[in-house]
Amino acid sequence: MQRPVRLSVDCMGGDHGPSITLPACRTFLDKHPDAELLLVGKPDALTAAASWSRCRIVAASEVVEMDDPIDIALRKKRDSSMRVAIQQVKAGDTPPAADACVSAGNTGALMAVARYLLKTLDGIDRPAIASVMPNTRDGFTTMLDLGANVDCTAEHLLQFAVMGSALVSAVDGKETPTVGLLNIGEEAIKGSEVIKRAGELLRAAGESGLINFRGNVEGNDIFKGTTDLVVCDGFVGNVALKTAEGLATMLSTFIKQEFTRTPYAKLAALVALPVLKHFKDRVDHRRYNGAALLGLRGLVFKSHGSADALAFETALTRAYDAARNGLLERVHERINFALQASLNTNPANANRAAEAPAPRQAA
Amino acid sequence: MQRPVRLSVDCMGGDHGPSITLPACRTFLDKHPDAELLLVGKPDALTAAASWSRCRIVAASEVVEMDDPIDIALRKKRDSSMRVAIQQVKAGDTPPAADACVSAGNTGALMAVARYLLKTLDGIDRPAIASVMPNTRDGFTTMLDLGANVDCTAEHLLQFAVMGSALVSAVDGKETPTVGLLNIGEEAIKGSEVIKRAGELLRAAGESGLINFRGNVEGNDIFKGTTDLVVCDGFVGNVALKTAEGLATMLSTFIKQEFTRTPYAKLAALVALPVLKHFKDRVDHRRYNGAALLGLRGLVFKSHGSADALAFETALTRAYDAARNGLLERVHERINFALQASLNTNPANANRAAEAPAPRQAA
């Protein structure tokens, strides 16, 4: 049997805290007999889990609230469940206590604390946030960055492509995932100056075998599944993500309104219920909850703040899959390949053929 | 009775040409007894309309194909239906022959030819493309730019806000439409450097009464209808638009698949048909076809290339409404107000208190 995968869970984070995170952890443990959990939070709030096997409660006296400014999370609440949970994946003289951390806490705070505690990998200027969206092929399209970096250079976009490819290979099991650069046309001459330059870098990276670059993609290609990975800056990625969420919400509202508008519509709703249910399950956003914070010296996953137990369990599973399949090493290998091939044109990285971090799972 | 509104129609443009544009023109004329049309194209292809009243065929010997490069449209095909149609709205020593032009031709070519022939208004650096998306309030959210300008300054975004406000006031009859700046968070400190600076300019413009600025909005606010107008650069706008199109297509595919998956599902589809039909009508993209090219010395509207007769008729109606309600004068007045109040901080515009163009409807 494989060595266990251990996750540290910020049980206090998100809109609902332990009332959601604990049931999710329970189900997750039942489904993953080789998983172990470090449940981080106020012990009083976690008593329900005190007797669980393959679990240990790690005390943290404070909680980062969803509307806490980054500064509070970073400098004031030094014993927050978020911070203590992240600390568990930090490698020091000894391997880290956990393989990956999961939190539903606020994104800005999580990224800031994770970056402060874990530091970025050599060869990475900025960590990025990657998540998945469903596509017509009944698979998932991975997309990054989704909001961590608003002003990006072409080099940053190349780094995103490299890290995202590592993520897809680890979590979705595709060794050479296809990569698209989000643009406003397929032709290489399209787009802003940064995007055109990024296109050149990605093409070169594709030719060197670092990534499997397929050229420009457009917004609709995300849902077509034209490429496994879509790369963009955090501003564009965040707008695309929230636009999609907004449209989905509107259409869902309209469908509900239409199926309750008249007595006939209500009857039709009863008849159509199993069909609508199947449709709903297929696009259920809880099935793809769990964004990866990539580029750090440790694995951190972010659940949606409003996640319910099923959604939070999905985030746990994604973190588990990433850790089980050596995401950290995969990112590191690809970045080192890029550095050695001098593909990353950032001169500051020229001599940074990095030492491997010491992840727990490499022991 | 009001003086007639006259539209020039590029009958050859789009994927389908006269087989779509002529039936759309016929229906449009029937619904608008005070409208007149200049039908531009190859006379042989327009014989069906030869005897229509309130119509005149204007001969053009060439056609800009959907995949023609901009250069071909601009420099080679000087007698194209697109170019001749645009020429009709150009004011010279005499008022223009038409109040607005409508084409389903390719966007890049249309913008380039329109800009070349008509020139930009004083105070406007770059024309922008504005269109509408449906929102949960059963209204429409107008958005610009949707792809004409990929690298924008804060000043450009201010100009978009001013022109977009004029558009909403003319077409949707809201005299002081609310304006949102598309960003990745509501707080003023969010976003890229350009967006933060644009936020300052838009706030100042709001305080001066030039626009009704409501602050930052996010992608999901487009479909909530949080503001009447959403302003963004052309890269972000195009990605948001195509992301929404892609998601809508995917969900529509999924619904069709679910309602044909099993014999029961097919039965349920029959029962639910009237409800699904009503839902479909509500989000029918043909109901909001017709993008405005704003900032030019003449009104030009762009229909989707793949528009059917109903969609093309919608574009004709939008152009008609804009011309009837003096969109050109409204844009001009607002831009002049901005110039006089020195709100547009582009120094090149400092002494450009512009002369009014001579639109046909002002005669």
Chai-1 contact restraints between the chains, C-beta under 6 A:
chainA,res_idxA,chainB,res_idxB,connection_type,confidence,min_distance_angstrom,max_distance_angstrom,comment,restraint_id
A,T136,B,M250,contact,1.0,0.0,6.0,A-B,restraint_1
A,T136,B,T253,contact,1.0,0.0,6.0,A-B,restraint_2
A,G147,B,I184,contact,1.0,0.0,6.0,A-B,restraint_3
A,V150,B,G191,contact,1.0,0.0,6.0,A-B,restraint_4
A,V150,B,S192,contact,1.0,0.0,6.0,A-B,restraint_5
A,D151,B,S192,contact,1.0,0.0,6.0,A-B,restraint_6
A,I184,B,G147,contact,1.0,0.0,6.0,A-B,restraint_7
A,I184,B,F235,contact,1.0,0.0,6.0,A-B,restraint_8
A,I184,B,N238,contact,1.0,0.0,6.0,A-B,restraint_9
A,G191,B,V150,contact,1.0,0.0,6.0,A-B,restraint_10
A,S192,B,V150,contact,1.0,0.0,6.0,A-B,restraint_11
A,S192,B,D151,contact,1.0,0.0,6.0,A-B,restraint_12
A,S192,B,F235,contact,1.0,0.0,6.0,A-B,restraint_13
A,E218,B,K242,contact,1.0,0.0,6.0,A-B,restraint_14
A,G219,B,V239,contact,1.0,0.0,6.0,A-B,restraint_15
A,G219,B,K242,contact,1.0,0.0,6.0,A-B,restraint_16
A,G219,B,T243,contact,1.0,0.0,6.0,A-B,restraint_17
A,G219,B,G246,contact,1.0,0.0,6.0,A-B,restraint_18
A,N220,B,K242,contact,1.0,0.0,6.0,A-B,restraint_19
A,N220,B,E245,contact,1.0,0.0,6.0,A-B,restraint_20
A,N220,B,G246,contact,1.0,0.0,6.0,A-B,restraint_21
A,I222,B,G246,contact,1.0,0.0,6.0,A-B,restraint_22
A,F223,B,G246,contact,1.0,0.0,6.0,A-B,restraint_23
A,F223,B,L247,contact,1.0,0.0,6.0,A-B,restraint_24
A,F223,B,M250,contact,1.0,0.0,6.0,A-B,restraint_25
A,F235,B,I184,contact,1.0,0.0,6.0,A-B,restraint_26
A,F235,B,S192,contact,1.0,0.0,6.0,A-B,restraint_27
A,V236,B,V236,contact,1.0,0.0,6.0,A-B,restraint_28
A,V236,B,V239,contact,1.0,0.0,6.0,A-B,restraint_29
A,N238,B,I184,contact,1.0,0.0,6.0,A-B,restraint_30
A,V239,B,G219,contact,1.0,0.0,6.0,A-B,restraint_31
A,V239,B,V236,contact,1.0,0.0,6.0,A-B,restraint_32
A,V239,B,A240,contact,1.0,0.0,6.0,A-B,restraint_33
A,A240,B,V239,contact,1.0,0.0,6.0,A-B,restraint_34
A,A240,B,T243,contact,1.0,0.0,6.0,A-B,restraint_35
A,K242,B,E218,contact,1.0,0.0,6.0,A-B,restraint_36
A,K242,B,G219,contact,1.0,0.0,6.0,A-B,restraint_37
A,K242,B,N220,contact,1.0,0.0,6.0,A-B,restraint_38
A,T243,B,G219,contact,1.0,0.0,6.0,A-B,restraint_39
A,T243,B,A240,contact,1.0,0.0,6.0,A-B,restraint_40
A,T243,B,T243,contact,1.0,0.0,6.0,A-B,restraint_41
A,T243,B,A244,contact,1.0,0.0,6.0,A-B,restraint_42
A,A244,B,T243,contact,1.0,0.0,6.0,A-B,restraint_43
A,A244,B,L247,contact,1.0,0.0,6.0,A-B,restraint_44
A,E245,B,N220,contact,1.0,0.0,6.0,A-B,restraint_45
A,G246,B,G219,contact,1.0,0.0,6.0,A-B,restraint_46
A,G246,B,N220,contact,1.0,0.0,6.0,A-B,restraint_47
A,G246,B,I222,contact,1.0,0.0,6.0,A-B,restraint_48
A,G246,B,F223,contact,1.0,0.0,6.0,A-B,restraint_49
A,L247,B,F223,contact,1.0,0.0,6.0,A-B,restraint_50
A,L247,B,A244,contact,1.0,0.0,6.0,A-B,restraint_51
A,L247,B,L247,contact,1.0,0.0,6.0,A-B,restraint_52
A,M250,B,T136,contact,1.0,0.0,6.0,A-B,restraint_53
A,M250,B,F223,contact,1.0,0.0,6.0,A-B,restraint_54
A,T253,B,T136,contact,1.0,0.0,6.0,A-B,restraint_55
A,F254,B,F279,contact,1.0,0.0,6.0,A-B,restraint_56
A,F254,B,R282,contact,1.0,0.0,6.0,A-B,restraint_57
A,E258,B,V275,contact,1.0,0.0,6.0,A-B,restraint_58
A,E258,B,H278,contact,1.0,0.0,6.0,A-B,restraint_59
A,E258,B,F279,contact,1.0,0.0,6.0,A-B,restraint_60
A,F259,B,V275,contact,1.0,0.0,6.0,A-B,restraint_61
A,A265,B,V275,contact,1.0,0.0,6.0,A-B,restraint_62
A,A268,B,V271,contact,1.0,0.0,6.0,A-B,restraint_63
A,A268,B,A272,contact,1.0,0.0,6.0,A-B,restraint_64
A,A268,B,V275,contact,1.0,0.0,6.0,A-B,restraint_65
A,V271,B,A268,contact,1.0,0.0,6.0,A-B,restraint_66
A,V271,B,V271,contact,1.0,0.0,6.0,A-B,restraint_67
A,A272,B,A268,contact,1.0,0.0,6.0,A-B,restraint_68
A,A272,B,A272,contact,1.0,0.0,6.0,A-B,restraint_69
A,V275,B,E258,contact,1.0,0.0,6.0,A-B,restraint_70
A,V275,B,F259,contact,1.0,0.0,6.0,A-B,restraint_71
A,V275,B,A265,contact,1.0,0.0,6.0,A-B,restraint_72
A,V275,B,A268,contact,1.0,0.0,6.0,A-B,restraint_73
A,H278,B,E258,contact,1.0,0.0,6.0,A-B,restraint_74
A,F279,B,F254,contact,1.0,0.0,6.0,A-B,restraint_75
A,F279,B,E258,contact,1.0,0.0,6.0,A-B,restraint_76
A,R282,B,F254,contact,1.0,0.0,6.0,A-B,restraint_77
